[in-house]
Amino acid sequence: MKYSFVVLVLVTGLLGGCCFPISRAEPPYPTKVSGWLTDAERLKFHEEHKFWARGDFVLRKNEATDDGKIRVKVIDLIPPDPCAEGGSFQRQARVTLQFIRMADQRVLCEETFPENGYLSVSSKCGDSLSGYEIPGVGVSDINLKEGWAFIHL
């Protein structure tokens, strides 16, 4: 009886403290990446899709792109946390982006965005990006093995 109780306590303790790895299929590299859109391309995009966009980019960790006014840099690619509650922010792959004003290299905002999501910039960065025509950030794919994120501004 004493032996059964010890085994039961050990098994229960081990099961409660284990997190099972998340099965994740890494996405393929995108076939169409626009980069920064010109004003004419932005207007055409808006007419077709009914929302404004600056462009889309594939960036690796520590890579950046800029339009002469603002730089977007990937600071980190974060794997999902297998111990987090299902459906939570931490249970998703994420990318940390930094927005830098080109004129003085000042960091305006650094925030983390989830894969397969779109968040308004004002909800994450407040008014710090208000003059740069970036309404939101979408992250359609993150490939953790190859180390890149497909980002839409």
Steps between C-alpha positions, in 0.01 A plus 500: 500500500781738593686413180189566284452840661862601429471389135168686463653822642805472272294435186257781580786742565676408178187530286405836648844646434544384141428705195467311177672649195282680250480335160571778255513494120738773384358711217670520158680816393249743344490517122380861476655773714432860398746694713417868557210609277516822300219753547334379177527136610357587842199674340436203270533259795254710701247502216523121464514398868332796679782557749832680488832318493864604484628167371604154606841365588686184591756578767736285704610569857705825512401591142327829425336690217420869468326746273730791581277619786452195718689175547339172602735249660444144621642476851395145583303197381330330792380138490165406652506411869376141532407561865275798422124470493360397159403799287700747709748756362793298641378182330564660157826566317580872527731762354636802684525805275673828558393821322781755466476860373765535230567872557656448844505119542261529796306184589133598485351167599601140569220246523426131451243385244346151461509279193174491302384823654450866420521765768454873470821686568322741734394210724864393538701821449259778594549815292874453446453397134215737416690693230623196307180365342532157659150406616589153621732203490403163362719193532383229265789257545794434729746228408699424814729240339610730217475808723273744315166679536261616225376840614231728356485870581 
